[in-house]
Amino acid sequence: MTQPQPTSQTAQNINRHIHFKPLSPLHLYRQLYCSNCPDRDFCKVNFEHCLLCILAKIAHETAWKNRLTEKLNSHKL
């Protein structure tokens, strides 16, 4: 029994390679945290402000997770 030969479209899909360019962590944080920020335009001008803003948001998120974990685990004591 012979297998059917792939059509040209299928062969193109099989041979197509997806190349992802690795992004730096700072670029990923900018995409994540700065996408809806009202100060986004100011951060583009002032790089130091952008770094401080990202660090503040990471610290806020970490503190929120810690408070939530404490609240969920407080009844288990």
Sequence and secondary structure as in RCSB ss.txt:
>XXXX:A:sequence
MTQPQPTSQTAQNINRHIHFKPLSPLHLYRQLYCSNCPDRDFCKVNFEHCLLCILAKIAHETAWKNRLTEKLNSH
KL
>XXXX:A:secstr
       HHHHHHHH         HHHHHHHHHSTT TTHHHHHH HHHHHHHHHHHHHHHHHHHHHHHHHHHGG
G 
